[in-house]
């Protein structure tokens, strides 16, 4: 089944989280029918933060930058998320938008089956 393409550098980043099992879920697991696509909207804010932090931790080259300000490493971004700083909140919202879009694409492909 053709799923959205994720470049090799980002394949190890989870696209979903099952809070009942504490399991981060990869696109390949969903595509193979091994794991369900747990909707982003079903996650608590804490669980969503866990997912985003894990996505950042699994990307050793992660860097982000606000329009005005210095580039931030993955660890600095994680600290901003954990402290609820404006940059951390903006990062969460950007990830929420990306993951919702990705989930829509994956769900459409799963329906085609």
C-alpha positions in Angstrom: 0.0 0.0 0.0 1.5 3.4 -0.9 2.0 5.5 2.2 3.3 9.0 2.4 7.0 9.2 1.9 9.2 10.0 4.8 12.8 10.6 4.0 15.4 8.2 5.4 16.7 10.6 8.0 13.2 10.8 9.6 12.0 7.2 9.4 12.8 6.5 13.0 10.6 9.2 14.3 7.2 8.1 15.6 4.0 9.4 14.0 1.7 8.3 16.8 1.6 7.3 20.4 -0.5 4.7 22.2 -0.7 6.0 25.8 -2.3 2.8 27.1 0.9 0.9 26.2 3.3 3.7 26.4 4.2 2.8 22.8 5.6 5.2 20.1 4.3 4.1 16.7 6.2 4.3 13.4 4.7 4.8 9.9 6.1 1.4 8.8 4.2 -0.3 11.7 1.0 1.3 10.7 1.5 0.5 7.0 2.2 -3.1 7.8 -0.9 -3.4 9.9 1.1 -4.1 13.0 -0.1 -1.0 14.9 -3.1 1.3 14.8 -3.0 4.9 13.8 -3.8 6.5 17.1 -5.4 9.9 16.2 -3.6 13.0 17.5 -6.9 14.4 18.7 -7.3 11.5 21.1 -4.1 12.3 23.0 -4.0 14.4 26.1 -1.7 17.4 26.0 0.8 15.6 28.1 0.8 12.6 25.8 1.1 14.8 22.8 4.1 16.5 24.3 5.6 13.1 25.0 5.2 12.2 21.3 6.8 15.5 20.1 9.7 15.2 22.5 10.3 11.7 21.4 10.2 12.8 17.7 12.9 15.4 18.5 15.0 13.0 20.5 15.1 10.6 17.6 16.4 13.2 15.3 20.1 13.9 16.1 20.3 16.7 13.6 17.2 18.5 14.8 17.4 22.3 14.8 14.7 24.9 14.8 14.6 28.6 14.7 12.1 31.3 15.2 11.9 34.0 12.6 13.9 36.2 15.0 16.3 34.5 17.2 19.1 32.0 17.3 18.9 28.4 16.1 17.9 26.0 18.8 19.2 22.5 19.2 16.9 19.5 19.9 17.7 19.6 23.6 17.1 23.4 23.9 13.7 22.9 22.0 12.8 20.0 24.4 13.6 22.3 27.4 11.4 25.0 25.9 8.5 22.5 25.5 8.9 21.2 29.0 8.9 24.7 30.5 6.0 25.9 28.4 8.0 28.7 26.9 6.6 30.4 23.8 9.1 28.7 21.4 8.1 25.3 22.9 4.4 26.0 22.5 5.0 27.1 18.9 6.9 23.9 18.2 4.1 21.8 19.6 1.6 23.6 17.4 3.8 23.2 14.3 4.1 19.4 15.0 0.4 19.2 15.7 -0.4 20.6 12.2 2.2 18.4 10.5 1.1 15.2 12.3 -2.6 15.9 11.6 -1.8 16.3 7.9 0.3 13.2 7.9 -2.4 11.2 9.7 -5.0 12.4 7.1 -2.8 11.1 4.3 -2.2 7.8 6.1 -5.8 7.3 6.9 -6.8 7.9 3.3 -4.3 5.3 2.1 -5.6 2.8 4.7 -9.1 3.2 3.5 -8.0 2.5 0.0 -6.6 -0.7 1.5 
